[in-house]
Amino acid sequence: MYYILVKNFNSLGSVVYGSNDSKEVDMIDDLLNYKLEGKDKQVVLLSDLEMWKEYEPFNIVDSVGAFIDKAMLN
């Protein structure tokens, strides 16, 4: 599983989307890095959420659209 998460530096936790398709995650990463440039947010690609406790709690989202919306708004 491939994960992409967005962490807002001014709040606790992060929003996460998981996919079995690495190309999908890469495309979302490119889009969000472009859209969030200059904002207090970090986009991170991960293969294992368990190793990255500093991003908890995880708000795991099931759809790409909902993930992008939450990443942009939160």
FIDRENDREN-157917 format. One record per atom (N, C-alpha, C): z, y, x; residue number from 1; atom name; residue in three letters. Coordinates in nm, 2 decimals. Layout:
! FIDRENDREN-157917
+--------+--------+--------+------+------+------+
!      Z !      Y !      X ! resi ! name ! resn !
+--------+--------+--------+------+------+------+
!      Z !      Y !      X !  NUM !   CA !  ala !
...
+--------+--------+--------+------+------+------+
END
This chain:
! FIDRENDREN-157917
+--------+--------+--------+------+------+------+
!      Z !      Y !      X ! resi ! name ! resn !
+--------+--------+--------+------+------+------+
!   0.00 !  -0.12 !   0.08 !    1 !    N !  met !
!   0.00 !   0.00 !   0.00 !    1 !   CA !  met !
!   0.00 !   0.12 !   0.09 !    1 !    C !  met !
!  -0.08 !   0.22 !   0.05 !    2 !    N !  tyr !
!  -0.08 !   0.35 !   0.12 !    2 !   CA !  tyr !
!  -0.02 !   0.46 !   0.03 !    2 !    C !  tyr !
!   0.07 !   0.54 !   0.09 !    3 !    N !  tyr !
!   0.14 !   0.64 !   0.01 !    3 !   CA !  tyr !
!   0.10 !   0.78 !   0.06 !    3 !    C !  tyr !
!   0.09 !   0.87 !  -0.03 !    4 !    N !  ile !
!   0.08 !   1.02 !   0.00 !    4 !   CA !  ile !
!   0.20 !   1.09 !  -0.07 !    4 !    C !  ile !
!   0.27 !   1.17 !   0.00 !    5 !    N !  leu !
!   0.38 !   1.24 !  -0.06 !    5 !   CA !  leu !
!   0.36 !   1.39 !  -0.02 !    5 !    C !  leu !
!   0.42 !   1.47 !  -0.11 !    6 !    N !  val !
!   0.43 !   1.62 !  -0.09 !    6 !   CA !  val !
!   0.57 !   1.65 !  -0.10 !    6 !    C !  val !
!   0.62 !   1.72 !   0.01 !    7 !    N !  lys !
!   0.76 !   1.77 !   0.02 !    7 !   CA !  lys !
!   0.76 !   1.92 !   0.02 !    7 !    C !  lys !
!   0.83 !   1.97 !  -0.08 !    8 !    N !  asn !
!   0.86 !   2.12 !  -0.09 !    8 !   CA !  asn !
!   0.98 !   2.14 !   0.00 !    8 !    C !  asn !
!   0.96 !   2.22 !   0.10 !    9 !    N !  phe !
!   1.08 !   2.25 !   0.19 !    9 !   CA !  phe !
!   1.19 !   2.32 !   0.13 !    9 !    C !  phe !
!   1.17 !   2.38 !   0.01 !   10 !    N !  asn !
!   1.28 !   2.45 !  -0.06 !   10 !   CA !  asn !
!   1.35 !   2.37 !  -0.16 !   10 !    C !  asn !
!   1.32 !   2.24 !  -0.17 !   11 !    N !  ser !
!   1.38 !   2.16 !  -0.28 !   11 !   CA !  ser !
!   1.41 !   2.02 !  -0.22 !   11 !    C !  ser !
!   1.49 !   1.95 !  -0.29 !   12 !    N !  leu !
!   1.53 !   1.81 !  -0.26 !   12 !   CA !  leu !
!   1.43 !   1.71 !  -0.31 !   12 !    C !  leu !
!   1.40 !   1.61 !  -0.23 !   13 !    N !  gly !
!   1.31 !   1.51 !  -0.27 !   13 !   CA !  gly !
!   1.16 !   1.54 !  -0.25 !   13 !    C !  gly !
!   1.08 !   1.45 !  -0.30 !   14 !    N !  ser !
!   0.93 !   1.46 !  -0.29 !   14 !   CA !  ser !
!   0.86 !   1.39 !  -0.40 !   14 !    C !  ser !
!   0.74 !   1.43 !  -0.42 !   15 !    N !  val !
!   0.65 !   1.36 !  -0.52 !   15 !   CA !  val !
!   0.56 !   1.27 !  -0.44 !   15 !    C !  val !
!   0.54 !   1.14 !  -0.49 !   16 !    N !  val !
!   0.47 !   1.04 !  -0.42 !   16 !   CA !  val !
!   0.37 !   0.97 !  -0.51 !   16 !    C !  val !
!   0.25 !   0.94 !  -0.45 !   17 !    N !  tyr !
!   0.15 !   0.86 !  -0.52 !   17 !   CA !  tyr !
!   0.12 !   0.74 !  -0.42 !   17 !    C !  tyr !
!   0.11 !   0.62 !  -0.48 !   18 !    N !  gly !
!   0.07 !   0.50 !  -0.40 !   18 !   CA !  gly !
!  -0.06 !   0.44 !  -0.44 !   18 !    C !  gly !
!  -0.14 !   0.39 !  -0.35 !   19 !    N !  ser !
!  -0.27 !   0.33 !  -0.38 !   19 !   CA !  ser !
!  -0.30 !   0.22 !  -0.28 !   19 !    C !  ser !
!  -0.38 !   0.13 !  -0.32 !   20 !    N !  asn !
!  -0.43 !   0.02 !  -0.23 !   20 !   CA !  asn !
!  -0.56 !   0.07 !  -0.16 !   20 !    C !  asn !
!  -0.61 !   0.18 !  -0.20 !   21 !    N !  asp !
!  -0.74 !   0.23 !  -0.15 !   21 !   CA !  asp !
!  -0.71 !   0.34 !  -0.05 !   21 !    C !  asp !
!  -0.73 !   0.31 !   0.08 !   22 !    N !  ser !
!  -0.70 !   0.41 !   0.18 !   22 !   CA !  ser !
!  -0.79 !   0.53 !   0.17 !   22 !    C !  ser !
!  -0.92 !   0.51 !   0.13 !   23 !    N !  lys !
!  -1.01 !   0.63 !   0.12 !   23 !   CA !  lys !
!  -0.97 !   0.72 !   0.01 !   23 !    C !  lys !
!  -0.91 !   0.67 !  -0.10 !   24 !    N !  glu !
!  -0.86 !   0.75 !  -0.21 !   24 !   CA !  glu !
!  -0.75 !   0.84 !  -0.16 !   24 !    C !  glu !
!  -0.66 !   0.78 !  -0.09 !   25 !    N !  val !
!  -0.54 !   0.86 !  -0.03 !   25 !   CA !  val !
!  -0.59 !   0.96 !   0.07 !   25 !    C !  val !
!  -0.69 !   0.93 !   0.15 !   26 !    N !  asp !
!  -0.74 !   1.02 !   0.25 !   26 !   CA !  asp !
!  -0.81 !   1.14 !   0.18 !   26 !    C !  asp !
!  -0.88 !   1.12 !   0.07 !   27 !    N !  met !
!  -0.95 !   1.23 !  -0.01 !   27 !   CA !  met !
!  -0.84 !   1.32 !  -0.07 !   27 !    C !  met !
!  -0.74 !   1.26 !  -0.13 !   28 !    N !  ile !
!  -0.63 !   1.34 !  -0.18 !   28 !   CA !  ile !
!  -0.56 !   1.42 !  -0.08 !   28 !    C !  ile !
!  -0.54 !   1.36 !   0.04 !   29 !    N !  asp !
!  -0.48 !   1.43 !   0.15 !   29 !   CA !  asp !
!  -0.56 !   1.55 !   0.19 !   29 !    C !  asp !
!  -0.69 !   1.54 !   0.21 !   30 !    N !  asp !
!  -0.78 !   1.65 !   0.24 !   30 !   CA !  asp !
!  -0.77 !   1.76 !   0.14 !   30 !    C !  asp !
!  -0.78 !   1.72 !   0.01 !   31 !    N !  leu !
!  -0.77 !   1.82 !  -0.10 !   31 !   CA !  leu !
!  -0.64 !   1.90 !  -0.09 !   31 !    C !  leu !
!  -0.53 !   1.83 !  -0.09 !   32 !    N !  leu !
!  -0.40 !   1.90 !  -0.09 !   32 !   CA !  leu !
!  -0.37 !   1.98 !   0.04 !   32 !    C !  leu !
!  -0.41 !   1.93 !   0.15 !   33 !    N !  asn !
!  -0.39 !   2.01 !   0.27 !   33 !   CA !  asn !
!  -0.47 !   2.14 !   0.26 !   33 !    C !  asn !
!  -0.59 !   2.14 !   0.20 !   34 !    N !  tyr !
!  -0.66 !   2.26 !   0.18 !   34 !   CA !  tyr !
!  -0.59 !   2.35 !   0.08 !   34 !    C !  tyr !
!  -0.55 !   2.30 !  -0.04 !   35 !    N !  lys !
!  -0.50 !   2.37 !  -0.15 !   35 !   CA !  lys !
!  -0.36 !   2.43 !  -0.11 !   35 !    C !  lys !
!  -0.28 !   2.36 !  -0.03 !   36 !    N !  leu !
!  -0.14 !   2.39 !  -0.01 !   36 !   CA !  leu !
!  -0.12 !   2.47 !   0.13 !   36 !    C !  leu !
!  -0.23 !   2.50 !   0.19 !   37 !    N !  glu !
!  -0.22 !   2.57 !   0.32 !   37 !   CA !  glu !
!  -0.15 !   2.70 !   0.31 !   37 !    C !  glu !
!  -0.05 !   2.73 !   0.39 !   38 !    N !  gly !
!   0.02 !   2.85 !   0.39 !   38 !   CA !  gly !
!   0.14 !   2.85 !   0.29 !   38 !    C !  gly !
!   0.16 !   2.74 !   0.22 !   39 !    N !  lys !
!   0.27 !   2.72 !   0.13 !   39 !   CA !  lys !
!   0.38 !   2.65 !   0.20 !   39 !    C !  lys !
!   0.50 !   2.65 !   0.14 !   40 !    N !  asp !
!   0.62 !   2.58 !   0.20 !   40 !   CA !  asp !
!   0.62 !   2.44 !   0.16 !   40 !    C !  asp !
!   0.51 !   2.37 !   0.18 !   41 !    N !  lys !
!   0.50 !   2.23 !   0.14 !   41 !   CA !  lys !
!   0.43 !   2.15 !   0.26 !   41 !    C !  lys !
!   0.47 !   2.02 !   0.26 !   42 !    N !  gln !
!   0.42 !   1.93 !   0.37 !   42 !   CA !  gln !
!   0.36 !   1.81 !   0.30 !   42 !    C !  gln !
!   0.24 !   1.78 !   0.34 !   43 !    N !  val !
!   0.17 !   1.66 !   0.29 !   43 !   CA !  val !
!   0.18 !   1.55 !   0.40 !   43 !    C !  val !
!   0.23 !   1.43 !   0.36 !   44 !    N !  val !
!   0.25 !   1.32 !   0.45 !   44 !   CA !  val !
!   0.19 !   1.19 !   0.40 !   44 !    C !  val !
!   0.12 !   1.12 !   0.49 !   45 !    N !  leu !
!   0.07 !   0.99 !   0.46 !   45 !   CA !  leu !
!   0.16 !   0.88 !   0.52 !   45 !    C !  leu !
!   0.20 !   0.78 !   0.44 !   46 !    N !  leu !
!   0.29 !   0.68 !   0.48 !   46 !   CA !  leu !
!   0.24 !   0.54 !   0.44 !   46 !    C !  leu !
!   0.29 !   0.44 !   0.52 !   47 !    N !  ser !
!   0.26 !   0.31 !   0.48 !   47 !   CA !  ser !
!   0.38 !   0.23 !   0.42 !   47 !    C !  ser !
!   0.50 !   0.29 !   0.44 !   48 !    N !  asp !
!   0.63 !   0.23 !   0.40 !   48 !   CA !  asp !
!   0.73 !   0.34 !   0.37 !   48 !    C !  asp !
!   0.76 !   0.35 !   0.24 !   49 !    N !  leu !
!   0.86 !   0.46 !   0.20 !   49 !   CA !  leu !
!   1.00 !   0.43 !   0.25 !   49 !    C !  leu !
!   1.04 !   0.31 !   0.27 !   50 !    N !  glu !
!   1.17 !   0.27 !   0.31 !   50 !   CA !  glu !
!   1.21 !   0.33 !   0.44 !   50 !    C !  glu !
!   1.12 !   0.36 !   0.53 !   51 !    N !  met !
!   1.15 !   0.41 !   0.66 !   51 !   CA !  met !
!   1.17 !   0.56 !   0.66 !   51 !    C !  met !
!   1.14 !   0.63 !   0.55 !   52 !    N !  trp !
!   1.14 !   0.77 !   0.55 !   52 !   CA !  trp !
!   1.24 !   0.83 !   0.45 !   52 !    C !  trp !
!   1.37 !   0.80 !   0.47 !   53 !    N !  lys !
!   1.48 !   0.84 !   0.38 !   53 !   CA !  lys !
!   1.49 !   0.99 !   0.37 !   53 !    C !  lys !
!   1.44 !   1.07 !   0.47 !   54 !    N !  glu !
!   1.46 !   1.22 !   0.46 !   54 !   CA !  glu !
!   1.38 !   1.28 !   0.35 !   54 !    C !  glu !
!   1.28 !   1.20 !   0.29 !   55 !    N !  tyr !
!   1.20 !   1.25 !   0.18 !   55 !   CA !  tyr !
!   1.26 !   1.21 !   0.04 !   55 !    C !  tyr !
!   1.37 !   1.14 !   0.04 !   56 !    N !  glu !
!   1.43 !   1.09 !  -0.09 !   56 !   CA !  glu !
!   1.49 !   1.21 !  -0.16 !   56 !    C !  glu !
!   1.51 !   1.20 !  -0.29 !   57 !    N !  pro !
!   1.46 !   1.10 !  -0.38 !   57 !   CA !  pro !
!   1.31 !   1.11 !  -0.40 !   57 !    C !  pro !
!   1.25 !   1.00 !  -0.42 !   58 !    N !  phe !
!   1.11 !   0.99 !  -0.44 !   58 !   CA !  phe !
!   1.08 !   1.00 !  -0.59 !   58 !    C !  phe !
!   0.99 !   1.09 !  -0.63 !   59 !    N !  asn !
!   0.94 !   1.10 !  -0.76 !   59 !   CA !  asn !
!   0.80 !   1.03 !  -0.76 !   59 !    C !  asn !
!   0.80 !   0.90 !  -0.79 !   60 !    N !  ile !
!   0.67 !   0.83 !  -0.78 !   60 !   CA !  ile !
!   0.59 !   0.85 !  -0.91 !   60 !    C !  ile !
!   0.47 !   0.89 !  -0.89 !   61 !    N !  val !
!   0.38 !   0.92 !  -1.00 !   61 !   CA !  val !
!   0.27 !   0.81 !  -1.00 !   61 !    C !  val !
!   0.23 !   0.77 !  -1.12 !   62 !    N !  asp !
!   0.13 !   0.66 !  -1.14 !   62 !   CA !  asp !
!  -0.01 !   0.70 !  -1.14 !   62 !    C !  asp !
!  -0.04 !   0.83 !  -1.17 !   63 !    N !  ser !
!  -0.18 !   0.87 !  -1.18 !   63 !   CA !  ser !
!  -0.21 !   0.98 !  -1.08 !   63 !    C !  ser !
!  -0.34 !   0.98 !  -1.03 !   64 !    N !  val !
!  -0.38 !   1.08 !  -0.94 !   64 !   CA !  val !
!  -0.37 !   1.22 !  -0.99 !   64 !    C !  val !
!  -0.41 !   1.24 !  -1.12 !   65 !    N !  gly !
!  -0.41 !   1.37 !  -1.18 !   65 !   CA !  gly !
!  -0.27 !   1.42 !  -1.19 !   65 !    C !  gly !
!  -0.17 !   1.34 !  -1.24 !   66 !    N !  ala !
!  -0.03 !   1.38 !  -1.25 !   66 !   CA !  ala !
!   0.02 !   1.41 !  -1.11 !   66 !    C !  ala !
!  -0.01 !   1.33 !  -1.01 !   67 !    N !  phe !
!   0.04 !   1.36 !  -0.87 !   67 !   CA !  phe !
!  -0.01 !   1.49 !  -0.82 !   67 !    C !  phe !
!  -0.14 !   1.52 !  -0.84 !   68 !    N !  ile !
!  -0.19 !   1.65 !  -0.79 !   68 !   CA !  ile !
!  -0.13 !   1.77 !  -0.86 !   68 !    C !  ile !
!  -0.11 !   1.75 !  -0.99 !   69 !    N !  asp !
!  -0.05 !   1.86 !  -1.07 !   69 !   CA !  asp !
!   0.09 !   1.88 !  -1.02 !   69 !    C !  asp !
!   0.17 !   1.78 !  -1.01 !   70 !    N !  lys !
!   0.31 !   1.80 !  -0.96 !   70 !   CA !  lys !
!   0.31 !   1.85 !  -0.82 !   70 !    C !  lys !
!   0.22 !   1.81 !  -0.73 !   71 !    N !  ala !
!   0.22 !   1.85 !  -0.59 !   71 !   CA !  ala !
!   0.19 !   2.00 !  -0.59 !   71 !    C !  ala !
!   0.10 !   2.05 !  -0.67 !   72 !    N !  met !
!   0.06 !   2.19 !  -0.67 !   72 !   CA !  met !
!   0.17 !   2.28 !  -0.74 !   72 !    C !  met !
!   0.23 !   2.23 !  -0.84 !   73 !    N !  leu !
!   0.33 !   2.31 !  -0.92 !   73 !   CA !  leu !
!   0.47 !   2.31 !  -0.86 !   73 !    C !  leu !
!   0.51 !   2.20 !  -0.81 !   74 !    N !  asn !
!   0.65 !   2.19 !  -0.76 !   74 !   CA !  asn !
!   0.68 !   2.26 !  -0.63 !   74 !    C !  asn !
+--------+--------+--------+------+------+------+
END
